[in-house]
Amino acid sequence: MSSQANSAQPLFLKLDRSAALLGKWSVYAYAAFPIVNRAISISFLRAYANSWSTILLCLMALVGLYQYKRSPKLSAFAWSKFGGLFILYCVALFFSQLGLPHVAFDGLSMNIEYLLFALLLPFVIQEKDIPKMIFTSVVVSILLGFDGVFQYITKVPIPSGWVDVGEHVRTRVFSVYGSPAELAANMELMIPVIAGLFCLDKNRRRRILYMIGEFCCLATLLFTYDRGAWLGLALGLLLISLFYDRRLLVLLIILCAILFFLPPIHHRLADLLSPTYWIQSAKGGRIMRWETAFNRMSRNPLFGVGLGQYGGAIASAYGYSIYSDNYYAKILGETGLVGLLLFSAMHIAIIREVIQTVVRKAQGRQKYLALGGLAGLVALLVHAFFENLFEYAPTETVYFLISGLLILWGRTLDSQKTDLRNQEDKIPKES
């Protein structure tokens, strides 16, 4: 028996290493999602452009199951129960509309695929890899920031529909995303994270990278000319300043005042005060689309009109409706009040867990990264009131990835404190 057990140990060691390696590189691929997705779509692998992430998700599920069986002490996120309830609700809606199986399945996939990826994170990531994965996510955003600046310098052509009537801008950058709003969502989320890493990391070369990258990402955010992202980042930083560090409030006010008087930004924001803008918005813009969401939901207030039948890419592809330009309105029209309540509860739980697990435990320089991550997540959630952010895979991925990595990093802070205390205990006391 002992010889059989001994012979099985090398096999389990190999499986452990293989699972850890597969899980790690799967998460790295998700961290580089926009770049990987673009590379696949223009290469000989383009036939897998719409399925590679699903294949990766299945591999992560196998790794997660193996890791959990081998180490039952692994625990899910606290917010997972709300994510699980939202998934169960969407599955129930799917079975309630089997008369439209293709629409229902596409709508279900849109709502839960990358949520499943987020729920798997605690079971596929090793503690030692968390800083590397955060760094990888930051480097990807910095590369996107460089690309955005390059597009602005070269005046990349854009569709006329990206500019308001009578408005003149040099260009609106979009990088590999193909959409200024989605690129802006990545920038608004990662800009505070990069700033937090700059304050936390003591490595001189990396700090130079963060400083240059922060400048490029800020410039790219401005060059997207996306007002929703500007507002989201401003509100995210404002809330952090008010609740955690009021010294940042003065800096934020000065920065906003300077940016407001830059001509392109001033004109873009001043348009919001124009009566013409609001009249056009009520006739065929965002206000009209938000009203339509409430009208559609009123047909079945609790459960909505059904998965994939309102407000997003699936509904547009099947001819049911145009985009809602508000992801919460899309969820409301599609899944009703019950769906909106579960969806909102999930994201509130994510923010609460980030605060409890990361912000409250972080000490010293760690606090900057914790607050930067929180500000970025809040910024993106605010921005989702003005765009269908969570049905665009790269945006949804970076949101769940950063929130997951922050929470997992926060779980290590207690052990770091314990290690520090143990080291202090070993230092001889002077008599």
N, C-alpha and C positions, 0 to 999 in steps of 0.2 A: 504493500500500500504506500509506504513511504517513498519507494523508488518511483512509483507512478505519479505521486504528488510532486516529487522533485523534477520529474521530466515535464510536468505540465507547467511549471513555473516559467521557464524560458518562453513557452508559447504565449502565456498571459502577458509577459513583459513585452513581447513583440506586438501583441494586439493593443496593449496600453499605449505604446509609443506610436503605433500607426493611427490609432483613434485620436490621440492628442494632436498629431501632425495634421491629420485630415480636418479636424475641427478648427485648428488654428488657421490653416490656409483658406478654409471656407470663409471664416470671418474676415480675413484679410481681403478676400475677393469682394465681399460685401462692402468693406470699408472703401474700396476703390471702385464701387459700383458704376458711377457715371463713365469712368475711363474704360473699365473692362467692357461695359455694355456697348460703348461706341466702337471699341476695337473689334469686338465680335461682329457687330452689324456691318462693318466694312471689310471684313476678312473672308477667307474661305469658309469660316464657321458661321456665316450669317444665317444659315438655315436654323441655327440654334439661338438666334438673337432673342426670341420670345420665350424660350424654354430653359435656357441655361441656369437662370436663378431658381427655377422650380427643381431642377436636377440637384442643384447645390443644397436646396432646402431639404430634400429627401436624404441626401448624404448626412447633413447635420442632424436630422432626426435619428438616423441609425447610430451616429456617434453619441448623441445625447442619451439614447436608450442604453447603449453599452456602458457609458460612463456612470449613469445612474445605477445600473445593476452592480457595477464594480464598487461604487462609492455612494451608498444610500444617504450619506450625510449631506450631499449636495441639495440645496434648497432653492425653490423657485423665488421669483420676485414677489414682494408683498402685493403688488398691483395685479399679479397674474389672475387672481380670482375675478377681477372685473373684466380683464381681457377674455377670460374663459366664458364669462356670462355673455359678452358681446358676440363671441364666436357661436355659442349655442343658439343664441337668438337668431343670428343670420342663417344658421343651418335650418332652424325651424321655418324661417321664411322661405328658404329654398324648397323645402318639401311642400310648402303650402302653395307654390306656384309651378308645379310640375307641368302645367299646360304650356309653359314657355321655358322648356328645359335649358336651351342654349343661353337665353338672356339671364335666367336665374343663376346658372353655373358661372357665367362670366362675371355677374354682379357679386356673387359669393367670393370668387377668387380675388376680385379687386379689393374687397373689404378685409379679407383675413390672411392672405398669403404672407405678407411681410409682418403681420402681427404674430403669426406662427414662428417666424424667424426670431422675433424678439423674445418670445417665450422660451425658446431653446437656448438662448445665450448662456444662462447660468450653468448649463450642463455640458457645454463644449469649450468653454474658455478656462484656461489655467491662470491662476493668480499672477504668476510671473510674467505672463504675456500681456496683461492689461495695459501697462504704460506704453508698450510697443504699439499696441492697436490704437490707442488714443493718438500717439505720434503719427501713425500711418494715416489716420483720418484727417489730421491737421495738414500733413504734407499734400494729400490729395486736394484739399480745399485751396491751399496755397498755389498749387499748379493751376487750378481753375481760375484763381485770381490773376495769375500771370497771363493766362490766355485771354481773360476779359480785358485787361489793360492793352494787350496786343490788338484785340479786335477794335477797341476804341481808337487806337492810334492809326490803324489801317482803314478806318471808316467802313467796317463790314456792312454790306447792303442789308436792309430789313424790309419787311412788308409794310405797306402804308397804314395798315390797320393797327400797328403797334404805337402809333402816334395820334394824339388827339387832334381834332380839326383845328387848323390854324396854328398848331404847335410846330416848332422847328427845333430839332435836336440833331446832333452830329451823327449819332447812331445809338442803338440800345444793344448792349452786349448780351450774349447768351451762351457762349462757350460750347461744350459738347452736349449741353442740356437741350438746346434748340428752343428754349423759352427764357426770356428775361426774368419772369416771375420765379421760375424754379431755380435758376442760378442765384437769384437774390435770396431765396429761402436758405440755400446752402451757406451763403455768405453771412446772413444775419445770425444764423445758428453758430457758425464757427468763429466769427470775429471775436466774441467774448472768450471763447475757449482758447484761442491763440494768445490773447492777452493774458489769460490766466496761466498758461504754460510759460510765457515769457517771464512772469513774476516768480513762478515756482522753480523753473529749471535754472541751475547754476552753471551749466555748460556754456562757455562763451560762444562757440560756433553755432550751437542751436539757438541761442538767444538772438544772434544776428539773423538767422533764418526766420525766426518768429517776427522780428522787427520789420524786416523787408516784406515778409508775407503778410503781416497785418496791414501795412500800407497798401499793398496790391489788392488785398481783399476789400478794404474800405473803398478804394478807388473803383473797383469792379462793382461793388454794391451801389455806389452813386451812379455809375455808368449804365446800370440796368434801368434806371429811371422808374423803378417800381415803388410807388408811394406806399403800398401796403407793407412792404418790407422795411422801408424807412420808419414807418409808424410802429411796426412790430418791435424793431430793435430799440427805438427810443423809449417805448413803454416798458420793455424788458429791463433796460438799464435804469429807468426811473424807479421801477418797483424795487430793484436790488438796492438802489441808493437810499430810498426811503426806509426800507426795512432793515438793512444790514450795515450800510456804510454811507453816512450822509456827506462825508468828504467828497464822494464821487459826484454829488449833486451839483456842486459849483462847476466842476469840470464839464459835466454833461450840459449844463445850461450855456456855458461859454462855447462849447463845440457846436451845439445846435444853432446858436445865434450866428456863428461864423458861417456855417453851412447854409443857413437860410438865405443869406445875402449873396451867395454865389448865383449868378444870373440863371443858369439852366435849372437849378434846384428851386429857386424862387418862383420862376414862371410855372414850373410843374406843380408846385404847391398852391400857388395863387389861383390856378385854374379851379381848384376845389371850392373857392369862394365865389366863383362866377355863377350867376343864375342860369346861364346857358348850359353849363355842365350838369346842373341838377335837373333841368328840363329834359335834356337828352338822356340822362341816366334813368329818369322815370319813364321815358318813352321806349327805350330799347337797351338800356344799360343795366348796371348792377341792381339798382332799386327795382326795376321791373322784374329782373330775374329772381330777386329775393321774395317779392310779392307772389310770383308764380309758385315758388316752393311752398308757401303757406296755403295757396289755393289748391295745389295738388294734394298736400297733406290733409286738407279739410275733408277730402272725400273719404278718408279712413284715418282719422286723427291718431289712433293708437299705433297702427302698423304700417302706415304709408301706402304708396302705390305698388311697392314690390321691388326686389333687388334688380338693379340694372335698368330701371325704367324711369329714372329721373336724375337730371342734373349733372351728369358726368360723361366720361368717354364712352361707356357702354351704351347709355341712353342715346347719346348723339349718334353712335355708329348704327344703332337699330332704328333710328328715326323717331324716338319717343320724345325727346326734349333737347334743348340746347344746354350748354354748361350753366351752372348756377353761379359761378364765380364766388362761391362761399361754401366751403366744405361742410359746415354745420347745416346750412340750408339743404345741401345735397343729401345728407344723412336724414334730415327731417322729412323731406319729401319722399325719399326712398324707403325709409324704415319707420317713419312715424315718431311720435313722442317717446315711445318705449326705446327705440333704437338710439335716438338722440340722447336720452337720459343715460343709457348704458355706455355709449361712446364718450360722453362728457365725463362720467364718473371714472372711466378708465384713465383718462388723461389727468384728471384732478389727482387720482391716486398716484400716478407717475410723479407728478410734481411734489406731492406730499412725501413720497418715499425718497426722492432726491434730497429734499430738505432734511428729513429725519436721519437718513443714512449717510449723507455726504456733508451737507452744509454744517449741521450741528456737531459733527465729529471732527471736521477739518480743523487743524491748528496751524498757526503761523502762516507761512507762504502757501500751504495747502488750501487755505481759505479762498485765495484768488481763483484757483482752478474750479473749486466748488461753486463759487458765485458766478464765475464766467459761464460754466455749463448751465446753471439754472437760468441765467439771463437769456442765453441762446434758445433754450427750450421754450421759455415763455414767449420770446419774440416770434418764434415760428407758430405757436398756437394762436397768437394774436393775428398774425399774417393770414392764417387759414380762414379768417372771417372775410377775406377779400379775394381768395383764390382757392381752387380745388387742389390744394397741396398734397393731401394724403392719398390721392389716387395716382400720383406720379412716383414710380418705383424708387428712383434715386433719392428723392426728398423724404419719402416715408422711411427708407432704409437708414439714412443718416440720422433722422430723428430718433428712431428706436435704438440704433447702434450707440449713439452718444449717451442717451439716457441709460441704456443698459450698462455701458462701460463705466459711467460715473457711479452707478449704484454698486456695481461689483468692486470698483476701486474703493468706495466708501466702506465696504465690508472688511477691507484689509486694514483700515486705519486703526481699528482696535488692536489688531495683532502688532502693528507697528509701535503703538504706545506700550504694549506689553514688552516687546523686545527692548525698547528704550529703557524701561524701568529695570529690566533684568540686567542690562548693561550697566546701569547706574549702581545697582546693588553690588556689582563685582568691583566697582572702583573703591579702593581702600579709603576709609574715612581718616582724615587727619585728627590726631588726638589733641 
